[in-house]
Amino acid sequence: MNVIDLPPFAPTLIESTRAIGYSLESAVADVIDNSIAAEADSVKISFFPIGDEYISILDNGYGMSPDDLTKAMQYGSKSPLDGRDEKDLGRFGLGLKTASLSQCRELTVASMKDGQLSIRRWDIDYVKESGNWSLLCIDDEIEMQKIPTINELLEQGTGTLVVWKQLDRLKAGEIDFNKSMGRMFDNVRDHLELVFHRYLSGESGIKKLQISINDCELKPKDPFLVKKSNRPMDDETLIIHGEKIIIRPYILPHFSSLTPDEINELGGKDGLRKLQGFYVYRNKRLLVWGTWFRMQRKSELSKLARIQVDIPNTLDDLWTLDIKKSSAMPPAEVRTNLQNVIIKMAENSKRKYTVRGKKEVSDKTTHVWNRMKARGGGFYYEINRDYPAIAELVQINPAYKDMVNALLKQIEIGLPLNQLYVDLNNDAYLTNEKEMPDKEILNGLRAMIPKEGSYERKIGFLNQMAEIEPFSEHPELIEKIRKEIQK
């Protein structure tokens, strides 16, 4: 049997791998994974969009020797089947190269270890010209000084610097690259603050990481708002092939108890509804989020449910992790357990979301609106004609009964249900709990007390109002009115 050695044609393959599908933010995150593996506690990202544009990523990790750097620049430098250190966030041995060259045509990596500086470069145009896998070794002093932020690496004495130049993919179709680069890095900031939020916050068990963009430090963006969220059930630990998968559910607070900033932090531009579901972490780095893995559909009643899933890098193959580390799918033996968690979580989220609806149909409390079941299915809302203030108004002048009923019917028909639905789906800060000062509540109650009639009638009306929100929350105001009536 004859064997033919058939290596891939370098210019074609290196151009093809640029189309794997990295976004700018996912490409930057992939490079930072290497910094974490190198035990860095600082990553400085710089971008310069004018003239000789570049993006640089500098860490203070343990660096690489010349031989190690050469190997790191090789495509497929490590098999995905090889064992890895538990802190290693890589898998295919492709991330540094494919992520970087998806954004630029010239990738330079400089690294210092034990006081020795080594520099390697992939230049796609040079590879195209040579027709070979021609990795450039930069050892000329003048050429070294042309590398952006190289002096910061030299001052550190250890670490690795990644520089992207010839940013053809980022510049494509842009009229004002300076402005567009600023917008792009707003997305990068948001992405990194979420993906590495556990490292940025210095969670127990991992080394705290500081990341900055043009000297502006990033802040962790907690997708669970741990300080205010509920834990409806204890952690669940699954053992798969001898490895632990830890599941930790959260129920977010109801919208009415969140500030606009907190809602924005939890939902961002995608909205809370889209971001419900599982948040899968590999070595505490967020991989996939806002999905139920097709085990249930996203709905309004489950929009407050978020489930943290921690997996080790030893189970990458089972979770079919892709090259970009942005897609994963739980194996069959895990899906069954996740399905059970979903059922429990969905019920808890539903109770949190519909608690106000339950109050409105309670027999113990009188409300302005009644929730009614329609004959043909579905529900509608009508104003409660037995609401004390409405009943009192009709009793004062029975001749107004038909007019009052007609007016209330117009209000019911005019209820903007479609717009309310749109606002809720857009996660608008929609609430009927307007803060009213005590004086306004007091004056409103005084205005509704019957002006005529016996003491018993007035006290009876007051007792009814004392059971109705918002008056039920202010017993001291009820007591003040009671004393006024007794005088």
N, C-alpha and C positions, 0 to 999 in steps of 0.2 A: 504493500500500500504506500503510495506516494503522499507526502505531506507538503503543502504549500504554505509558507509563512506569508500571511496577507495582512499586514498592519493597515489601519485606516489611513486614508489620505488626509494629512494634517490640515491643509487649508479648508477643505470641505467640512471636516468634522468640527473644527474649532468654530467655524461660522454657524454650523447647525446647532451646536449646543447653546448658542446665544438665545435661541428661540424656545427654551424650556418653559418660560412663562414667569420669570421673576418680575415682581414689581420693584421699584426702587427701595421701598421700605423692607420688603422681604429679603432683598439682596444685602442690605446693610445689616439686618438682623443675623443673617447667615455668617457674615464675617465676625460679628460680635460673639457668636457661639465659639469660635476659635479662641477668642480672647478669654472667655470664661474657662475653657479647657486648659488654657495656659496659666490659670490662677491669677489673672489680672484683677485688680480692684478699681481700676480707672480706665475708661475708654473715652478718648477725645475725638469727636467727629468735627471735621472742618470742611466747609465748601466755599469755593470762590468762583462765582459765575461770570466774571468779566475777563476778557482777554484770553489768556492761557488757562482755561477753566480746569478745575480739578475738584475731586472729593478725596479727603484723606481720613483714615481711621487709625488712630494710634493707641496702643495699649501698653501697660507696664507689666505684662506677664513675664514668664521666665525666658522668652525668646527662643531662637533656634540657631543651631550651629550651621555652617555652610552646607554640610551634607544633609542635615535635616530639612533645611529650607529648600534645597533642590528636590528632595523627595516630596515635600509638601506641594511643590508647584507641578508635580507630575499628575496627569489625569488618571484617576483610579488608583491613587497612591495607597489606599487601604481597602480591603475587601469588606463589604457589609456583613459578611459572615464571621469576620474576625472578632475575638473578644475585645472589649473596650473597657477603659477605666469608667467607673460609675459616674464620674463627673463629665465624661466626654459627651458633647452634644452633636458630634458628627456622626456620619454613617457610611456614605458611599465613597469618601475620598475625592469628592468633586466640588463640594460647596464653595470653597475659596475661589476656584477658577471659574466655575459656571456662573456663580452669583455675580462676581466682579465683571466678567467679560459680557454679561448680559446687559450691562450699563455702559461699557466703555470699550475702546479698541486697544488700549494700552494699560496693562496691569503691572505695577511695580510693587514688590514686597521687599522691605528692608528689615532685617532683624539683628538684634544684638544679644549675645550670650557670652558670659565670661569675658566681657570687654572686647569681643571680636565682632565686627560689623560685616554682614554679608548681604548682597543685594541681587535679586533675580527679577527678570521681566519677561512677560509675554506681550509681544507686539504683533497683533493680528496681521497687519500689513507686511511685517517682516516675514512671518510664517508663510503668507501667501506668495511672497516673492521667492523664498527659498524652497518652498514645496516640502519642507520637513518640519518635525517638531523641534524647532530651533529656539531654545530657551536662552535668553541673553543674560550673561553675568556682568554686572556693572561694577567695575573696579577702578574706573578713571575718576580722579578727584574732581575734575571740573564737572563731569556728568553727575557725580554724586550730589554736588551742591545745587544742581538744578531741580532736585527732588523736593517738592513742597514739604515743609515741616520736618525735614530730616534732622535739623539742628535740635529739635525737641527730643527726638529719639536719642541723639548723641548725649544730650544733657542728662537724660534719665539713666543711661548706662545699661539698660536692659529693656526688653520689650520688642514689639513688632509694629511696623508701620505699613499700612496698605494704602496705595495711592492709585486712584482711577483718573486717567486722562483720555482725551479724545472722546468726549461724552456724546457720541453720535446718536444713540438711542434716546437720550434725554432731550437733546436739542431738536429732534425731528418734529417738524410742524410748528415749532415755537417762534413767535414773532419777537417777543421780548423775553429772552432767556433769563435775564436777571430777575424779573418779577416771577416768572414761572418756577424758577428754582426755589424761591422763597416759599411758594405755595406747596411745592413738592416736599420740602423739608418740614412743613407743618404736618403733613401726613406721616412723614418719617417719625417725627416726635411723638405723635399720638400712638403710632404703632409700637414703638419701642417702650413707651411708658406702660403699655398694656402687656406686651409679650414678656417683658423682663421685670414686671412689677414686683415679683417676690424677691428678686435679686436687688432691686433698687431700694426696697424697704428693709433689707437685711434680715430676712426671715431666718429663724433658728435653723441651724444645720447647713446653711450655705454661706459663702463669703459675700459680704455686702459689696455691691458694685455701684460705682458712680459713673454715670454717662453724661456727657455734655455735647451740645451742638453749638459750634462757634462760641464757646465759653459760657453758654447758658445751660445750667444744670437741669436734667430731667427729673420729674417727680413721679413716683409710682401711681398708677391708675388702677385701683382695686375694683375689679368687676363684680365683687360680692358685697361691697360696702360692709365689711365684717363687723365694724363697730355698731352698726344699727340694724343689721339683718338678723333674722331668726334662724336657729338650727332646729328644724322639725324632727330630726332623727339623728342618732349617733352615727359616727363613721362606720362604714362597712368595708371589711378587708377581704379581698378575693385572692386566693392562691392559685396561680396559673403557672404550670411547669416549674413549680418551686419558687416563683417570684411573686411579690406582693403588688396588688393593685388596690389603691386606697380611694374610696368614694366618699366625698363629703358634701352633703346637700345644704343649700341655703334658700331661704325665702326672703326676697327683698322687701323692704318696708313699703306700705301702701303709699301711693303718690302724694297723698295729702300730708304726709309727715316728712316729705323730702323737699329740700330747697331746689330752686331751678338749677343751681350749679351741680347739685348731687344728681339730679335727673340727667343732666348733660353728661356727667362723668359716667353714669351707668349705661346710658344709651347712645350718646354721641349722635352723629348724623344718621346712623342706621336705625335708631329707635329701639326702645326697650323690647317691643314685641319681636323684632328680628333677632335679638341677642339672647333670647331665652334658650335654655337647654344645657348641653354638656360643655365643659371647659376642660380640655385634655392637656395635661402637662407632662412633659418628658424631662425628667431630672429638674422639675420645677420651672421649666421654660415652657410657656404657653405655645401649643402647636395649633390646635383647632378649637374654635369656640362658636357658640350660637347655633348649635345643631342638635337635633334629637336622633341623628343617624337613621332617619326614616322609621323610627319606632313609634312615633306619634307625630301628628301635625302641630304646627305652632298655632296657638289660639290666644284670645284675650284673657281667658281664665288661667292660663299657665304662664303668662308673661312675667310673673314675679319669681319663677322657679329657675335656679341656676345650680348646676351640680359640678363640683370640682372632682376631676379624676386624675390621679397621679399614677403614671406608669414608669418603669425603669427602662433604660436603653437596651436591656437584654431582650425585650419583647418587641423590638422594632419590626421584625419580620411578621409576627402575628398580627400586628396592627397595620400592616401594609403601608408603612410610612414612605412618603415620596421624597424625591431629591430635595425639593424646596422646603421640606419639613413644614408644609402648610396643609397637608391632607393626610388623614388617617381613618381607618375603619376598624371598629372593635371586632375581635374574633367571635365565632359562634358561642364559645363557652363563656364569654364575658357578656354577650348581648342578653342572655336570659336573666342574669343578675341585674343588669342595668334596667331591664324592662320592669322588674319588680320595684326598683327604686323610683322609676318614673310614675308608676301607679300611685305610690304613697305621696310623692311630691306634688303631683297634679292636684290631688285632693286638698293638700295643705294650701297650695297657691290659690285654688278656687275659693276656699274659705276666707283667705286674707282679702281677695279681690272683691268678694260679694258680701262682706260683712255689713256694709251699709244697706244693701238691698234687703238683708234679713231684718234689719231694724225697721225698715219701712213697711214690712208686712207683719210685724209683730202685733199681737192682739193687746199687748199691755200698754202700748203707747199710741197716741193719736198723732197722725202725720198729715201734712197738707196734701200729699199725693198718695193715691192708692194704685197698686199694681194689679191689673186685671187680666184674666185669661180670655183671649178672643175665641169666638165659636169656631172659626175656621183654622185655629191653631195660632201660636204666637201670643204676644202680650201687648197690652197698651196701658197707658197711664191716664188716670182721671183725677181731678181735684176732689178731695173729700168734702162733700157737702155738709158733713157732720162736724167739720172742724169748728171749734167753739166760736171763733171770731166771725165765721161765715154764718153760723146758725144764729148768733146774736144779732147780726146785721139784719137778717130776714125777720127776726122776731120783733125788732124795733119798728119796722114798717113792712108788714106782709105784702103790701102793694108792690114792693120792689123785688119780690121773689122771682118772678119770671125774667125780669131784667138782669138780676144777679146770675141766674142760671144760664141765660143766653151769653152773658159776658164770660162766665167761666168756661162755657163750651168753646167759645172762640179762642180762649187762651190754650185749651187742650188741643184743639185742632192746629193751632199755630206753633206748637212745640217743635223746635227745629231738630228733629231726630237725625236727619241725614248729616247736618253740620256737627251735631254732637258726636256722631259716629266717626266722622273724619277727624275731629279734634282728638278723640280718644286714641285713634290709630296712629296719629302723628305724635302721641305722647305730649300733647299740649298740657300745660299746668292748669287743668280744669278742676275746679272745686266749687262747691256751694257753701263752703264753710268760711264765709267772709268774716273777718275779725270785726266785731262791733264793740265800740266802747260801752262801758256800763251805763253811761248817761243816755245813750241812744236806745239801749235795750229797755231801760227804765221808762223813758218817754213813750216808747212804742207800746209797752204794756199798759201804761196809764191811759193811752188813747183808745185802747180796746175795751177797757173796763166800762160796763154799762153806766151811763150818766143818770139814768132813772132806775127806779125799782128799789126793792127792799135790800136790807143789809145781807140777808141770806142769799139773795140772788147774786149780788156782787161777789161775796165770798165763794159761792159755788163756782162762779165763772173763774175766779182766781185759782181755785184748787185744780180746775181742769187745766189751766194754762201752766200750772206748776209741773205738770207731767209732760210738757211738750218742749222740745228743743227750739231755741237755745235757752228758754227760760228755766228748764229743769237743771241746767248747769249753774244757775245763779240763785240758790236758795236765799241768799242774803237780800237780793233785790225783791224776791217774792215777799219776804218778811217785811220789808220796808213798805210795800204797797198795802200789805195786810194792816199794818199799823195806821196808815193813812185812811183806810176805809173805816177803821174802828173809831176814829175821831168824830 
